[in-house]
Amino acid sequence: MWRAGYRPLIISLEMNKQQEGQRLDTLLTNGDTSFNNTDLVRANPAIVDAYEEWAQKTFEGKHPIHLVTSEGLETADQMMVQAKIDQYHPDLVILDYHGLFDDASGAKTETEKAKNL
C-alpha cells in the first residue's frame, strides 16, 4: 500500500522505533540480498553503502511511513490512537500487538477491550 502512494500509520507496542524501523526496512527489501535484518540489527559495517543506496532509492519522493512506538507514551489507548490519526491523517492504521493497548473506557473482559479498541 505504501509503495502505491498511500500513507500508513503503524502503532507498535512490541518493539522500539529502531527495531520496528529495521523490521520495516527488511520487509521493504523484497528479497534484496545486499543486506538482511541480521545485518541491520548487528550494524554490519560491510553493508553501509548498499543500505544507504537502497534507502535513498526506496524512500526518495515517497510519503513517510508514520511509526509510533511505546517510547515516550504514558498510555496507549483508543484516545491516543485517535490523536495519532488526527495528527498524521493516514490511509491505513496498523495496531501491532493489540493485547498491549489499554482501554480508556475500562472494559471488564478481554473481548470487550478488543471491541472497544
Phi and psi restraints in degrees (value plus and minus 20) as a CYANA .aco file:
   2 TRP   PHI     -81.9   -41.9
   2 TRP   PSI     -62.5   -22.5
   3 ARG   PHI     -83.5   -43.5
   3 ARG   PSI     -45.0    -5.0
   4 ALA   PHI    -105.3   -65.3
   4 ALA   PSI     -19.7    20.3
   5 GLY   PHI      83.7   123.7
   5 GLY   PSI     -15.3    24.7
   6 TYR   PHI    -105.9   -65.9
   6 TYR   PSI     139.4   179.4
   7 ARG   PHI    -125.3   -85.3
   7 ARG   PSI      87.0   127.0
   8 PRO   PHI    -110.1   -70.1
   8 PRO   PSI     132.4   172.4
   9 LEU   PHI    -144.2  -104.2
   9 LEU   PSI     101.7   141.7
  10 ILE   PHI    -133.7   -93.7
  10 ILE   PSI     102.2   142.2
  11 ILE   PHI    -132.4   -92.4
  11 ILE   PSI      90.2   130.2
  12 SER   PHI    -141.4  -101.4
  12 SER   PSI     102.7   142.7
  13 LEU   PHI    -120.2   -80.2
  13 LEU   PSI     -19.8    20.2
  14 GLU   PHI    -103.4   -63.4
  14 GLU   PSI     -59.0   -19.0
  15 MET   PHI    -148.8  -108.8
  15 MET   PSI     142.8   182.8
  16 ASN   PHI    -100.8   -60.8
  16 ASN   PSI     155.0   195.0
  17 LYS   PHI     -81.6   -41.6
  17 LYS   PSI     -59.7   -19.7
  18 GLN   PHI     -83.8   -43.8
  18 GLN   PSI     -67.3   -27.3
  19 GLN   PHI     -82.9   -42.9
  19 GLN   PSI     -63.8   -23.8
  20 GLU   PHI     -86.3   -46.3
  20 GLU   PSI     -58.7   -18.7
  21 GLY   PHI     -82.7   -42.7
  21 GLY   PSI     -61.2   -21.2
  22 GLN   PHI     -83.8   -43.8
  22 GLN   PSI     -60.2   -20.2
  23 ARG   PHI     -81.2   -41.2
  23 ARG   PSI     -66.8   -26.8
  24 LEU   PHI     -82.9   -42.9
  24 LEU   PSI     -65.1   -25.1
  25 ASP   PHI     -80.6   -40.6
  25 ASP   PSI     -60.8   -20.8
  26 THR   PHI     -82.8   -42.8
  26 THR   PSI     -62.8   -22.8
  27 LEU   PHI     -84.8   -44.8
  27 LEU   PSI     -55.4   -15.4
  28 LEU   PHI     -98.0   -58.0
  28 LEU   PSI     -30.4     9.6
  29 THR   PHI     -90.6   -50.6
  29 THR   PSI     -39.3     0.7
  30 ASN   PHI      34.0    74.0
  30 ASN   PSI      20.1    60.1
  31 GLY   PHI      64.4   104.4
  31 GLY   PSI     -12.7    27.3
  32 ASP   PHI     -76.7   -36.7
  32 ASP   PSI     108.3   148.3
  33 THR   PHI    -112.3   -72.3
  33 THR   PSI     -14.3    25.7
  34 SER   PHI     -92.2   -52.2
  34 SER   PSI     -40.4    -0.4
  35 PHE   PHI    -180.3  -140.3
  35 PHE   PSI     140.8   180.8
  36 ASN   PHI    -157.3  -117.3
  36 ASN   PSI    -199.3  -159.3
  37 ASN   PHI     -82.2   -42.2
  37 ASN   PSI     -57.9   -17.9
  38 THR   PHI     -81.3   -41.3
  38 THR   PSI     -61.3   -21.3
  39 ASP   PHI     -78.8   -38.8
  39 ASP   PSI     -62.0   -22.0
  40 LEU   PHI     -89.2   -49.2
  40 LEU   PSI     -65.4   -25.4
  41 VAL   PHI     -83.3   -43.3
  41 VAL   PSI     -59.9   -19.9
  42 ARG   PHI    -109.6   -69.6
  42 ARG   PSI     -17.3    22.7
  43 ALA   PHI      33.1    73.1
  43 ALA   PSI      31.7    71.7
  44 ASN   PHI     -81.5   -41.5
  44 ASN   PSI      94.6   134.6
  45 PRO   PHI     -86.2   -46.2
  45 PRO   PSI     -39.7     0.3
  46 ALA   PHI     -91.6   -51.6
  46 ALA   PSI     -34.4     5.6
  47 ILE   PHI    -124.7   -84.7
  47 ILE   PSI     -19.1    20.9
  48 VAL   PHI     -74.2   -34.2
  48 VAL   PSI     -70.8   -30.8
  49 ASP   PHI     -84.3   -44.3
  49 ASP   PSI     -64.5   -24.5
  50 ALA   PHI     -84.6   -44.6
  50 ALA   PSI     -60.1   -20.1
  51 TYR   PHI     -86.4   -46.4
  51 TYR   PSI     -65.0   -25.0
  52 GLU   PHI     -81.5   -41.5
  52 GLU   PSI     -62.4   -22.4
  53 GLU   PHI     -84.4   -44.4
  53 GLU   PSI     -64.0   -24.0
  54 TRP   PHI     -82.6   -42.6
  54 TRP   PSI     -66.2   -26.2
  55 ALA   PHI     -82.2   -42.2
  55 ALA   PSI     -63.2   -23.2
  56 GLN   PHI     -80.4   -40.4
  56 GLN   PSI     -68.2   -28.2
  57 LYS   PHI     -86.3   -46.3
  57 LYS   PSI     -57.6   -17.6
  58 THR   PHI     -95.7   -55.7
  58 THR   PSI     -62.0   -22.0
  59 PHE   PHI    -120.3   -80.3
  59 PHE   PSI     -36.0     4.0
  60 GLU   PHI     -81.8   -41.8
  60 GLU   PSI     106.3   146.3
  61 GLY   PHI      57.9    97.9
  61 GLY   PSI     -13.1    26.9
  62 LYS   PHI    -124.1   -84.1
  62 LYS   PSI     139.5   179.5
  63 HIS   PHI     -83.7   -43.7
  63 HIS   PSI     128.8   168.8
  64 PRO   PHI     -90.1   -50.1
  64 PRO   PSI     136.5   176.5
  65 ILE   PHI    -118.2   -78.2
  65 ILE   PSI      90.6   130.6
  66 HIS   PHI     -99.2   -59.2
  66 HIS   PSI     105.8   145.8
  67 LEU   PHI    -146.2  -106.2
  67 LEU   PSI     103.4   143.4
  68 VAL   PHI    -140.0  -100.0
  68 VAL   PSI     109.3   149.3
  69 THR   PHI    -140.9  -100.9
  69 THR   PSI     158.3   198.3
  70 SER   PHI     -92.4   -52.4
  70 SER   PSI     -30.1     9.9
  71 GLU   PHI     -81.6   -41.6
  71 GLU   PSI     101.7   141.7
  72 GLY   PHI      62.7   102.7
  72 GLY   PSI     -20.8    19.2
  73 LEU   PHI    -114.1   -74.1
  73 LEU   PSI     116.3   156.3
  74 GLU   PHI    -102.7   -62.7
  74 GLU   PSI     -54.9   -14.9
  75 THR   PHI    -168.4  -128.4
  75 THR   PSI     132.9   172.9
  76 ALA   PHI    -147.5  -107.5
  76 ALA   PSI      73.5   113.5
  77 ASP   PHI    -152.8  -112.8
  77 ASP   PSI    -194.3  -154.3
  78 GLN   PHI     -83.3   -43.3
  78 GLN   PSI     -46.7    -6.7
  79 MET   PHI     -90.1   -50.1
  79 MET   PSI     -60.3   -20.3
  80 MET   PHI     -85.7   -45.7
  80 MET   PSI     -62.6   -22.6
  81 VAL   PHI     -80.0   -40.0
  81 VAL   PSI     -66.0   -26.0
  82 GLN   PHI     -82.8   -42.8
  82 GLN   PSI     -58.3   -18.3
  83 ALA   PHI     -82.9   -42.9
  83 ALA   PSI     -59.7   -19.7
  84 LYS   PHI     -90.6   -50.6
  84 LYS   PSI     -55.0   -15.0
  85 ILE   PHI     -83.8   -43.8
  85 ILE   PSI     -64.8   -24.8
  86 ASP   PHI     -83.4   -43.4
  86 ASP   PSI     -55.2   -15.2
  87 GLN   PHI     -91.5   -51.5
  87 GLN   PSI     -66.3   -26.3
  88 TYR   PHI    -121.5   -81.5
  88 TYR   PSI     -36.7     3.3
  89 HIS   PHI      30.3    70.3
  89 HIS   PSI      36.7    76.7
  90 PRO   PHI     -96.2   -56.2
  90 PRO   PSI     143.2   183.2
  91 ASP   PHI    -111.1   -71.1
  91 ASP   PSI     -40.4    -0.4
  92 LEU   PHI    -165.2  -125.2
  92 LEU   PSI     117.1   157.1
  93 VAL   PHI    -139.8   -99.8
  93 VAL   PSI     108.4   148.4
  94 ILE   PHI    -136.7   -96.7
  94 ILE   PSI     104.4   144.4
  95 LEU   PHI    -125.8   -85.8
  95 LEU   PSI      89.4   129.4
  96 ASP   PHI    -114.7   -74.7
  96 ASP   PSI     110.5   150.5
  97 TYR   PHI      48.1    88.1
  97 TYR   PSI      41.7    81.7
  98 HIS   PHI     -68.9   -28.9
  98 HIS   PSI     -56.8   -16.8
  99 GLY   PHI     -85.7   -45.7
  99 GLY   PSI     -37.1     2.9
 100 LEU   PHI    -108.0   -68.0
 100 LEU   PSI     -28.6    11.4
 101 PHE   PHI     -96.0   -56.0
 101 PHE   PSI     127.7   167.7
 102 ASP   PHI    -109.3   -69.3
 102 ASP   PSI     144.5   184.5
 103 ASP   PHI    -137.8   -97.8
 103 ASP   PSI      92.3   132.3
 104 ALA   PHI     -86.4   -46.4
 104 ALA   PSI     -39.0     1.0
 105 SER   PHI    -110.5   -70.5
 105 SER   PSI     -20.8    19.2
 106 GLY   PHI      54.0    94.0
 106 GLY   PSI      28.1    68.1
 107 ALA   PHI     -79.9   -39.9
 107 ALA   PSI     128.6   168.6
 108 LYS   PHI    -111.2   -71.2
 108 LYS   PSI     -45.3    -5.3
 109 THR   PHI    -146.7  -106.7
 109 THR   PSI     142.1   182.1
 110 GLU   PHI     -83.8   -43.8
 110 GLU   PSI     -55.5   -15.5
 111 THR   PHI     -84.6   -44.6
 111 THR   PSI     -65.5   -25.5
 112 GLU   PHI     -83.5   -43.5
 112 GLU   PSI     -60.8   -20.8
 113 LYS   PHI     -79.1   -39.1
 113 LYS   PSI     -67.0   -27.0
 114 ALA   PHI     -81.7   -41.7
 114 ALA   PSI     -62.1   -22.1
 115 LYS   PHI     -83.9   -43.9
 115 LYS   PSI     -63.0   -23.0
 116 ASN   PHI     -83.9   -43.9
 116 ASN   PSI     -60.4   -20.4
